[in-house]
Amino acid sequence: MDQQTGKQLICYCFHYTRADLLADLAANGRSTIQERIMTEKKEGGCRCSETNPKGR
């Protein structure tokens, strides 16, 4: 995936891209995506071992 266009997938479970992180940072002054990911993980929504090629 092309990092320059922001299409680099950062989160395989929830499909966040580099562009998503940058937009979240610009809109909120910080990234709230990590908080959303942590909430989803606590609720059992994480499937990294299945979706991430590195299994994390």
Secondary structure, DSSP 8 states (H G I E B T S, - for coil): --GGGT--EEETTTTEEHHHHHHHHHHHSS--HHHHHHHHHHTT---HHHHSTT--
